[in-house]
Amino acid sequence: MTHLRTVAAIGALIMATTSCGTGMDGHPTAAITATPISTVDPATLFDPCKDISAEFMRGQGLSVNDGVGKPFDNKSVDGKIVWHGCTWFMSDGYSVSIAATNLTLAQIKSEKFNDYKEISVAGRPSVTYRDQPNYGDANCLVNIELGAGSVDFDVLNERSNKKTGNLDTCAISRDIATNVAALLPTA
């Protein structure tokens, strides 16, 4: 699951905030003063497993179990960054994990992930990036700012997928984020 890999990547971010060393891109980094991490549980603002209906996800062509996707709760190595969300799958197609997180857009920017771009999704500050170089263009994320964190849309679309393997993974992630943005609170 790509969120487990993201947890490992963010663990590297936390380690980088306390010492000098090598960044995720292999280049030396100086000590980074990261944006303070919010202690607010992001799921109190938005809970993808409850706030996104089964009907909505079916409309996206994604499967649901008992009305919701497969739930997960992940934490960074030090336990300070949390993700609470669900994963939905398309048969012979992509998967998407949608999670509320206390990870900020500034923290994502500081990691210098591949293909990082600041974008706007439904008028909200957002970013898009690839956090898993070993997946190439099969992995793409969009994070939409929400309160003191963000909502993370993590798409994995292997080229071998019969239904969606020929589609741009970042376009899929942006489309889903745009569709879900209408469900997000204004906080």
C-alpha positions as CSV (number, residue, x, y, z in Angstrom):
1,M,0.0,0.0,0.0
2,T,1.5,3.4,-1.0
3,H,0.6,5.0,2.3
4,L,3.0,2.7,4.1
5,R,5.8,3.9,1.8
6,T,4.7,7.5,2.4
7,V,5.0,6.9,6.1
8,A,8.6,5.8,5.6
9,A,9.3,8.8,3.4
10,I,7.8,11.2,6.0
11,G,9.9,9.4,8.7
12,A,12.9,10.6,6.7
13,L,11.4,14.1,6.9
14,I,11.2,14.0,10.6
15,M,14.8,12.8,10.9
16,A,15.9,15.6,8.6
17,T,14.3,18.2,10.9
18,T,16.6,17.3,13.7
19,S,20.0,16.7,12.0
20,C,22.1,17.2,8.9
21,G,22.4,14.4,6.4
22,T,21.3,13.3,3.0
23,G,17.9,14.3,1.6
24,M,15.6,11.9,-0.1
25,D,16.9,12.9,-3.4
26,G,20.5,11.9,-2.4
27,H,21.7,15.5,-2.0
28,P,23.2,16.8,1.2
29,T,20.8,18.7,3.4
30,A,21.3,21.2,6.2
31,A,19.3,21.1,9.4
32,I,15.8,21.8,8.4
33,T,13.4,23.8,10.6
34,A,10.1,22.2,9.7
35,T,6.8,23.8,10.2
36,P,5.5,22.8,13.7
37,I,3.3,19.7,13.4
38,S,-0.3,20.3,14.4
39,T,-1.6,18.1,17.3
40,V,-5.2,18.4,16.0
41,D,-6.5,15.0,14.9
42,P,-7.1,15.7,11.2
43,A,-10.0,13.2,11.2
44,T,-12.0,15.6,13.3
45,L,-12.2,18.0,10.3
46,F,-12.7,15.3,7.6
47,D,-13.0,11.6,7.8
48,P,-12.8,10.1,4.3
49,C,-14.2,6.8,5.4
50,K,-17.4,8.4,6.7
51,D,-17.6,11.7,4.8
52,I,-17.3,10.2,1.3
53,S,-20.4,8.1,0.5
54,A,-20.4,4.7,-1.1
55,E,-22.5,6.1,-3.9
56,F,-20.0,8.8,-4.6
57,M,-17.1,6.3,-4.8
58,R,-19.2,3.9,-7.0
59,G,-19.7,6.9,-9.3
60,Q,-15.9,7.1,-9.6
61,G,-15.9,3.5,-10.6
62,L,-14.3,2.3,-7.4
63,S,-15.3,-0.6,-5.2
64,V,-16.5,-0.2,-1.7
65,N,-16.9,-2.7,1.2
66,D,-19.9,-2.2,3.4
67,G,-20.3,1.3,2.2
68,V,-16.7,2.4,2.8
69,G,-13.3,1.7,1.4
70,K,-10.6,-0.3,3.3
71,P,-9.8,1.8,6.4
72,F,-6.2,2.5,7.6
73,D,-4.5,4.6,10.3
74,N,-0.8,5.2,9.8
75,K,1.8,7.2,11.7
76,S,5.3,8.5,11.0
77,V,8.1,6.7,12.8
78,D,8.0,9.2,15.6
79,G,4.2,9.1,15.8
80,K,3.8,12.9,15.2
81,I,2.4,12.7,11.6
82,V,-0.8,10.8,11.2
83,W,-3.0,9.6,8.3
84,H,-6.5,8.5,8.7
85,G,-8.3,7.3,5.7
86,C,-9.6,4.6,3.3
87,T,-8.4,2.9,0.2
88,W,-10.7,2.1,-2.8
89,F,-9.9,-0.2,-5.7
90,M,-11.0,-0.5,-9.3
91,S,-11.0,-4.0,-10.7
92,D,-8.2,-4.1,-13.3
93,G,-7.5,-0.4,-12.6
94,Y,-6.0,2.0,-10.2
95,S,-6.3,2.3,-6.4
96,V,-6.7,5.5,-4.4
97,S,-6.1,6.1,-0.8
98,I,-7.7,9.2,0.6
99,A,-6.5,10.3,4.0
100,A,-6.8,13.3,6.4
101,T,-3.4,14.1,7.7
102,N,-1.7,16.7,9.9
103,L,1.1,16.9,7.2
104,T,1.2,20.4,5.9
105,L,1.8,21.6,2.3
106,A,5.0,23.3,3.6
107,Q,6.3,20.0,5.0
108,I,5.7,18.3,1.7
109,K,7.4,21.1,-0.2
110,S,10.5,20.8,2.1
111,E,11.0,17.1,1.0
112,K,11.6,18.0,-2.7
113,F,9.7,15.1,-4.0
114,N,9.8,14.3,-7.7
115,D,7.4,16.3,-10.0
116,Y,6.4,18.6,-7.1
117,K,4.1,21.4,-8.2
118,E,1.9,23.9,-6.3
119,I,-1.6,23.8,-7.8
120,S,-5.1,24.9,-6.9
121,V,-7.9,22.3,-6.6
122,A,-11.4,23.8,-6.5
123,G,-9.8,27.1,-5.4
124,R,-7.9,25.6,-2.5
125,P,-4.1,25.6,-2.1
126,S,-2.8,22.2,-3.1
127,V,0.3,20.3,-4.3
128,T,1.0,17.4,-6.5
129,Y,4.1,15.2,-6.4
130,R,5.5,11.7,-6.7
131,D,6.9,10.2,-3.5
132,Q,8.0,6.8,-4.8
133,P,10.7,7.0,-7.4
134,N,10.7,3.2,-7.8
135,Y,7.1,3.4,-9.1
136,G,7.9,6.0,-11.7
137,D,4.8,7.6,-13.2
138,A,2.5,4.9,-11.7
139,N,2.3,6.8,-8.4
140,C,1.0,10.3,-7.9
141,L,-0.3,12.3,-5.0
142,V,-2.4,15.4,-4.5
143,N,-2.7,17.1,-1.1
144,I,-5.3,19.8,-0.5
145,E,-4.8,22.1,2.4
146,L,-7.3,21.6,5.2
147,G,-6.9,23.4,8.5
148,A,-3.5,22.7,10.0
149,G,-2.9,19.8,7.7
150,S,-4.2,18.4,4.4
151,V,-6.2,15.7,2.7
152,D,-4.0,13.3,0.8
153,F,-5.1,11.6,-2.5
154,D,-2.6,8.9,-3.3
155,V,-3.1,7.0,-6.6
156,L,-1.3,3.9,-7.7
157,N,-1.9,3.1,-11.4
158,E,0.3,0.3,-12.7
159,R,0.8,0.3,-16.5
160,S,-0.4,-3.4,-16.5
161,N,-3.9,-2.3,-15.4
162,K,-6.2,-3.2,-18.2
163,K,-8.7,-0.4,-17.6
164,T,-6.5,2.5,-16.6
165,G,-2.9,1.6,-17.2
166,N,-2.8,4.0,-20.2
167,L,-4.1,7.0,-18.2
168,D,-1.9,9.7,-16.6
169,T,-1.8,8.9,-12.9
170,C,-1.4,12.5,-11.8
171,A,-4.5,13.4,-13.9
172,I,-6.5,10.7,-12.1
173,S,-5.3,12.0,-8.7
174,R,-6.2,15.6,-9.6
175,D,-9.7,14.5,-10.9
176,I,-10.5,12.6,-7.8
177,A,-9.2,15.4,-5.6
178,T,-11.4,17.9,-7.5
179,N,-14.5,15.7,-7.2
180,V,-13.9,15.2,-3.4
181,A,-13.0,18.9,-2.8
182,A,-16.7,19.8,-2.8
183,L,-17.2,17.4,0.2
184,L,-14.4,19.1,2.3
185,P,-15.3,21.6,5.1
186,T,-14.1,25.1,4.6
187,A,-12.0,25.0,7.8
